[in-house]
Amino acid sequence: MSFKPAPWPRHLRSQEWFGGNGRDQIYHRGWMKNQGFPHDMFDGRPVIGILNTWSELTPCNAHLNVLAEFVKRGIYEAGGFPVEVPVFSASESAFRPTAMMFRNLAAMAVEEQMRGQPMDGCVLLVGCDKTTPSLLMAAASTDLPSIIVTGGPMLNGYFKGERVGSGTHLWKFSEAVKAGEMSQEEFAEAEASMSRSAGSCNTMGTASTMASMAEALGMALSGNAAIPAVDSRRRVMAQMSGRRIVQMVKDDLKPSDVLVKEAFENAIRTNAAIGGSTNAVIHLLAIAGRVGVDLTLEDWDRCGRDVPTIVNLMPSGKYLMEEFFYAGGLPVVIKRLGEAGLLHKDALTVSGQTAWEQVKDVTNHNEDVILPADKALAKSGGVVVLKGNLAPKGAVLKPSAATASLMVHRGRAVVFEDIDDYKAKINDEALDIDETCVMVLKNCGPKGYPGMAEVGNMGLPPKVLRKGITDMVRISDARMSGTAYGTVCLHTSPEAAAGGPLAVVQNGDFIELDVPNRRLHLDISDAELAARLAAWKPLHPQYDSGYAWLHQQHVQGADTGADLDFLKGCRGAPVGKDSH
């Protein structure tokens, strides 16, 4: 850690709006006073934007307006000036065709709000899957002092005495209905059991994963990730983060000081240890692209390969986020990594301390939730990066949620040209498919869907489910929910809509999956593959206007983070020309 705090006091960017007695300063300051702010609030103290992704259509974040009040308390206590700013909220559960399509739009909108308004630092108030990466991407591109405050997970759900995990049991119960093992009435009753409090998914889905990634990157205070949404300590965390951001502005502690290559490597190893979502791969690649860190898929495989999955949470294990918090949460995991020599201990965090200083004295309160390494769910729990003629630029698989017996598999391809083709065929008893086959889904990537929906964990056909089979090898250019499970190869790049080899897989082709050797192979000759690609014509929807057009024209592949090409890089936060 080599960070040196900036001198204080000094002239802050917000004073370009509020400092002095010229016409323009009076204009900006005077209008703010209609809210009851006294004159001395504009005396040069740090102005902190509370970027709030609250929305009733983002149910995970619907309690963030309450947390914002606690953030304000902390900012006031530390001598700052808090201003709450509603920002684009990409709702995982509501947005169609997929929230992923709007992650980049949210990042662009928030970036411009940060740069164009009188903020010296920001509290990023997030929760739902895409709100965390989109605001981190914006913060990386502006490089204004920023700190993450997460809304926290829901409490455990219970149905008939069984823990019900968000998403995980949705897939499980849905398959049980198709198999005739569960009635629709029971399914509806379980629905109410799944979401019984404020907060994001209670499994180690993408929301909890990205909260963990923010903490592992050093962009949130230690312990932030796991506190349940309704726990009073979540409000304390919000208040303490409000205090901290004021000092960060005084010190000029910026995202670029924290988001270095070592921080990303810490996050990748943490993701392996927690059995985190495959979506983290795309989001961390995108964040790295904004801050100028050279992060690749190969880094994911290299850093995660030897890290055991020790967090016993759904979808990989049996517990939920509430138990993870009681056991000690992410600080215990990071301490374990440090003890195993798998942590860059000197990485700087927004607390001003190093990654190791924050966690070296924490205690594991439940070794059935946070397991010893010799009892790990997976000895090599890192996201696996597969390559071969079917995925020249890579595909990913989550071994902790996969079936061991399918990690080496050769099977006949059953092809679905897009998600509508899948939905039309999957329940047909005449479909030529059995459990040995490989299900292939095309045109669901960043360009093809568009936006790259969470449909890669295709439900199995009913006639297979009735045999008691619950997993098959599935391959697509889509994503899957972090709450999902199965032997699922995702993010296949180049995607079908970009003319990748996935586009020309045919029914009856044989596909080889070899996870130990990181191989995904379409068993046809190079000449046959070249001929098919030469004859290929795109089938995905094409747009000629609006954001869908912008996204489709400029989105990059999953292998580099699926960001828009013109948004990569750090543009800083220079103060623009005055508006009047």
JOWO-V549103 format. One record per backbone hydrogen bond with DSSP energy under -1.0 kcal/mol. CO is the residue of the C=O (numbers start at 0). NH is the residue of the N-H. If there is no record, write none. Layout:
co:CO nh:NH
co:CO nh:NH
This chain:
co:11 nh:14
co:12 nh:15
co:13 nh:16
co:13 nh:17
co:14 nh:18
co:21 nh:25
co:22 nh:26
co:23 nh:27
co:24 nh:28
co:25 nh:29
co:26 nh:30
co:27 nh:31
co:28 nh:32
co:30 nh:33
co:31 nh:34
co:32 nh:35
co:37 nh:40
co:38 nh:41
co:39 nh:42
co:45 nh:80
co:46 nh:119
co:46 nh:120
co:47 nh:82
co:48 nh:122
co:49 nh:51
co:49 nh:84
co:50 nh:124
co:51 nh:86
co:54 nh:57
co:57 nh:60
co:58 nh:61
co:60 nh:63
co:62 nh:65
co:62 nh:66
co:63 nh:67
co:66 nh:70
co:67 nh:71
co:68 nh:72
co:69 nh:73
co:70 nh:74
co:71 nh:75
co:72 nh:76
co:73 nh:77
co:74 nh:79
co:75 nh:78
co:80 nh:47
co:82 nh:49
co:84 nh:51
co:88 nh:90
co:90 nh:94
co:97 nh:100
co:98 nh:101
co:101 nh:105
co:102 nh:106
co:103 nh:107
co:104 nh:108
co:105 nh:109
co:106 nh:110
co:107 nh:111
co:108 nh:112
co:109 nh:113
co:110 nh:114
co:111 nh:115
co:116 nh:118
co:120 nh:48
co:121 nh:146
co:122 nh:50
co:123 nh:148
co:124 nh:52
co:125 nh:150
co:127 nh:130
co:127 nh:131
co:129 nh:133
co:130 nh:134
co:131 nh:135
co:132 nh:136
co:133 nh:137
co:134 nh:138
co:135 nh:139
co:136 nh:140
co:137 nh:141
co:138 nh:142
co:140 nh:570
co:140 nh:571
co:144 nh:121
co:146 nh:123
co:148 nh:125
co:151 nh:199
co:152 nh:228
co:156 nh:163
co:158 nh:161
co:161 nh:158
co:164 nh:168
co:165 nh:167
co:166 nh:170
co:167 nh:171
co:168 nh:172
co:169 nh:173
co:170 nh:174
co:171 nh:175
co:172 nh:176
co:173 nh:177
co:174 nh:178
co:175 nh:180
co:176 nh:179
co:182 nh:186
co:183 nh:187
co:184 nh:188
co:185 nh:189
co:186 nh:190
co:187 nh:191
co:189 nh:193
co:199 nh:153
co:201 nh:320
co:202 nh:204
co:204 nh:208
co:205 nh:209
co:206 nh:210
co:207 nh:211
co:208 nh:212
co:209 nh:213
co:210 nh:214
co:211 nh:215
co:212 nh:216
co:213 nh:218
co:217 nh:349
co:218 nh:147
co:220 nh:223
co:227 nh:230
co:230 nh:233
co:231 nh:235
co:232 nh:236
co:233 nh:237
co:234 nh:238
co:235 nh:239
co:236 nh:240
co:237 nh:241
co:238 nh:242
co:239 nh:243
co:240 nh:244
co:242 nh:246
co:243 nh:247
co:244 nh:248
co:245 nh:249
co:246 nh:250
co:247 nh:251
co:247 nh:252
co:250 nh:5
co:253 nh:256
co:254 nh:258
co:257 nh:259
co:259 nh:263
co:260 nh:264
co:261 nh:265
co:262 nh:266
co:263 nh:267
co:264 nh:268
co:265 nh:269
co:266 nh:270
co:267 nh:271
co:268 nh:272
co:269 nh:273
co:270 nh:275
co:272 nh:309
co:272 nh:310
co:276 nh:279
co:277 nh:280
co:278 nh:282
co:279 nh:283
co:280 nh:284
co:281 nh:285
co:282 nh:286
co:283 nh:287
co:284 nh:288
co:285 nh:289
co:286 nh:290
co:287 nh:291
co:287 nh:292
co:288 nh:568
co:292 nh:294
co:295 nh:299
co:296 nh:300
co:297 nh:301
co:298 nh:302
co:299 nh:303
co:300 nh:304
co:303 nh:306
co:303 nh:381
co:306 nh:380
co:308 nh:376
co:309 nh:370
co:310 nh:312
co:311 nh:318
co:312 nh:316
co:313 nh:203
co:318 nh:313
co:319 nh:323
co:320 nh:324
co:321 nh:325
co:322 nh:326
co:323 nh:328
co:324 nh:327
co:326 nh:364
co:328 nh:331
co:329 nh:333
co:330 nh:334
co:331 nh:335
co:332 nh:336
co:333 nh:337
co:334 nh:338
co:335 nh:339
co:336 nh:341
co:337 nh:340
co:342 nh:344
co:343 nh:346
co:344 nh:355
co:346 nh:354
co:348 nh:351
co:352 nh:348
co:353 nh:357
co:355 nh:359
co:358 nh:361
co:365 nh:368
co:365 nh:369
co:368 nh:311
co:371 nh:374
co:372 nh:375
co:377 nh:308
co:383 nh:396
co:385 nh:394
co:386 nh:519
co:390 nh:393
co:393 nh:492
co:394 nh:385
co:395 nh:489
co:396 nh:383
co:397 nh:400
co:398 nh:401
co:400 nh:485
co:402 nh:405
co:403 nh:406
co:406 nh:514
co:408 nh:512
co:410 nh:510
co:411 nh:437
co:412 nh:507
co:413 nh:439
co:415 nh:441
co:417 nh:421
co:418 nh:422
co:419 nh:423
co:420 nh:424
co:421 nh:425
co:424 nh:427
co:427 nh:430
co:430 nh:432
co:433 nh:436
co:437 nh:413
co:438 nh:474
co:439 nh:415
co:444 nh:448
co:444 nh:451
co:445 nh:450
co:452 nh:454
co:452 nh:478
co:455 nh:457
co:460 nh:463
co:460 nh:464
co:461 nh:465
co:463 nh:466
co:463 nh:468
co:464 nh:467
co:472 nh:438
co:473 nh:488
co:474 nh:440
co:475 nh:491
co:477 nh:490
co:478 nh:455
co:480 nh:483
co:485 nh:487
co:486 nh:473
co:488 nh:475
co:489 nh:395
co:492 nh:392
co:494 nh:499
co:495 nh:498
co:499 nh:502
co:500 nh:503
co:501 nh:504
co:505 nh:508
co:508 nh:412
co:509 nh:522
co:510 nh:410
co:511 nh:520
co:512 nh:408
co:513 nh:518
co:514 nh:517
co:517 nh:386
co:518 nh:513
co:519 nh:389
co:520 nh:511
co:521 nh:523
co:524 nh:528
co:525 nh:529
co:526 nh:530
co:527 nh:531
co:528 nh:532
co:529 nh:533
co:530 nh:534
co:544 nh:548
co:545 nh:549
co:546 nh:550
co:547 nh:551
co:548 nh:552
co:549 nh:553
co:550 nh:554
co:553 nh:564
co:556 nh:559
co:556 nh:561
co:557 nh:560
co:562 nh:555
co:563 nh:566
